[in-house]
């Protein structure tokens, strides 16, 4: 009879260990950074036993795994990500049923480099509108200058973020280019707050001065879709669609090569 408790303890230990056995590289890290004030998201690791109807979660705070009913969330398309065992996830709980999760986000799947494509605009000239200037461009000029770029952000561990889209200019004659690109939004951190994605902007202004914490700008969006290679989120009235890149350098390798070619063309012209 004395062996039964020992057996139960051993089985429970193996069950908890299953939450971490399949962790690879950066996956499954429990982030213990300070919770954002007002955030009621529950964080933890997805454990063995997780399915389309049940999420077995090892809470960040420790303790035994907890099972949540996610059947309605699955039906309502409120499961964002693949919920692989060992992944770090966040969930919102039904206030009327503490055992039901109304929304789940796979935060390990959320991490990475996400981009969308931007197209340059032709500048007007003293004698032509932007439309006229674009119509007057030769095919060879369009091949050099009308190169799309990838903008976006990289979401990292410990809620760090970095911008994607900055291109190293190889010419000091920046104003000589016949096209212009939108300004890159610089994000330096991110958080999930009550199931929404918050992207916080640069903490330093254009003059290099530190912006007070309570005045740091941000963009916040509602998840629409999150998969292995794509993501969509509603920011304001616009749904932004992103695709995953291996890293920020890969995202703009083609655009950087185009900038080199354009700079070379400008040098020859001068």
N, C-alpha and C positions, 0 to 999 in steps of 0.2 A: 504494500500500500504506500510506503514511503517513496517509492520510485515514481509514482504518478506525478507529483508536483514537479519533480526534476525534469520529467519528460515534457510536461507542458511548458516549462520555462525554456527548455531547449528549442521547442517548436516555435515559441514566440520570438526567440532570438534570431532564428533562421528567417522568420517572416519579416522582421524589421530589416535584417541585413539585405533582403531581396530588393529593398528600395535603392540600395547603393551599388549592388553587385554589377549592374549593367551600365554604370556611369563611365563615359569615355571622355578624356580630355577635359573640356570646360563644362561638360554637361553635368547637371545634377548638383551644382554647387549651391548650398544654402546661403543666401545672401543675408547677413545679419546687420546690414546697415540700419540706421535709425529710421523707423517708420515715419512717413510723411503725416503731419497732423491732419486728422480728419479722414484718413484712409482706413476703411474697414475690410479691405481685402485680406483673405486668409492665405498664407504662403506655406509651401512645403514641397516635399518630393512625392511624385507619383509612384506608388508601390505596386508590387505584383498583385494581381486581382483586379486591376483597373480594366474597364471595358466600356462599351458604348452606353451602358446603363449605370455603371458604378465607378466612382473615383475613390481609390484607396490612397489616403494622404498621410504622410509622415510630417506632422506640423513642424515649422521652424523652431517653435518653442520646445520641441522634444516631446517625450511621452509616447504612448502607443499610437499606431496608425488608426485613422478614423475613416469610416466609409461614408461617402456622400452619394445620394441618388442624383444622377445626372441625365436621367431618361428624358425629362421634359426639356432640359437644356440642349440635349442632342437634337430633339425634334424641332426645337425653335432655332436651330443653327447658332447656338450661343457657346459652342465649343470651338475655341480658336487654337488650332495646332493639333498635332497628332497624339498628344498625351502618351508619349513613350515612357516605359518604366525607367525610373531614375531621373526624369526631367524635373526641373524646378518649375512649379506652376503656381498660379494665383487664382483664387475663386471667390465669388460672391455668394453668400448664403441667403436663402429665402428667410426673411424675418419671421415668417409664420411657421417655418419648419426648418429647424437647425440642422437637420440631416439631409436637406436638399440644397444642391448648388444650382443657382440660376444661371451662372456664367462661369466659364473656366478659360484661362489663357495659359498656354504653354510658353513660359517665359524663356526657356532655353531655345525654343524654336524662334522666338521673337528676336533674340540677340543675333547680330550679324550686320551685314551691309545691305541696305535697301535703297534702290534708286528709281528715278523716273526720268524720262527723256525730255530735254528742252531743246528748242530750235532757235537759232539766233535770228535777230531782226536786222534788216538792212537799214542803215542810217540815211536820213534825208541829206541832200546836198544843197548848196546855195541855189541851185537851179532846178532841182528835181525833188519830188516827194519821195518818201520811202518806197512806195509802190513803183514809181517810175524808175528809181535807181535800181530796184531789184530786177525789173524787166530789162533794163539795159545791161545787166551783168552778163558776161559771156559764160558759157558752160565751164570753161577752165577756171574762171574766178569763183563760180559757185562750188566747184569741186574743192577749191582751196579753203573758202571761207564759210560756206553754208554747211558746216559739220555739226551734227547734234552732239550734245553733251549729256552726261548722266549726273543729275543732282540727287541729293538725298542725305543719308546719315548712316553712321555705324553705331549700333547699340552694343555696349560692352558690359562686362561684369562690374559690379559695384556702382551701377547706375551711371557710368560714364558714357559720353557720346562724343562723336566728332563729325564734322561736316564732310560731305562728298560733293565735288564739283569744282573745287579750286584748281585752276590750271596755271602752271608756272609759265609766266611770260618770258620769252627769250628775246624780246625787243623792248627797248625803252620808249619806242614810238607807239604807245598803246592807242592813241587817238587816231592813228593813221588807218586802222582797220575799218573797212567799209561796213562791218556788222557789229552788233553789240549783243551781249548775253545778259539775262537777268542776274541780279545780285544773288550770290549764294547765301542762304540762311545758315548761320553758324549755330549749331546746337552743341552744348557742352555736357549736358546731363539729361537723364530721362527718369521717369517713374510711372508706375501704374497706380492710379488713385481711383478706388471704387470701380475698377474695371475699365477705366479710360486711360488712354496713352497720353502722357504729358511729355512734351519735348521742350526743354528749357534752353533759352538762347544764351549767347555769349555773355559772360559776366564782366566784360571789359568794353568800354565804349570806344568810339573811333579815335579818341585822343589817348587811349591807353590807360584811362582812369577806371578804377574799380566801381562797378555799379552796385548800389546798396541791394542787399538780398531781397528786400521786399519790393524792389522795382525791376527785378530781372524779368524780361519778357518770356512768354512761352506760347506754344501752340498745343491745344489739346483736342484729341479726336476719339471717336467711338469706333471700335473695331467692326468691320464689315466682313472681313475674311482674313484668315491666316493659314497659309499652307507652307509646304517645304520650299517652294520657289517663288511664291507671290504673296502679297499682302494688300489689303485695301482698308482704308479708314476714312470716316467722315469727319472732315475738319470744317466747321461752320456749315455751309451749304454745299461744299464741294467734296466729292469722294476722290481721294487721292489713291492711285493705284501704283504699287511698287513691285519691282522684281528683284530677286536676290542676286548679289554678286559675291564672288569669292572674297574680295576685299576692295578697298577704296582705290588702290592703285590699278587693279584690273578694270574697274568701272570706267576710268577715263584714259586708258592706254591709247585708244584710237584718237581721242580728242587731243591728247598731249602730242601725239605724232603730227596731227593736223596743225597744231599751233607752231610746231617746229617748221613745218613746211610753209606756213603763212609768214612766219618771221623771216625765213630765208627769201621768200618772194618780196617782202618789204625791203630787205637789204639790197636786193638786186635793183629794185626800182629806184632806190636812192643813190 
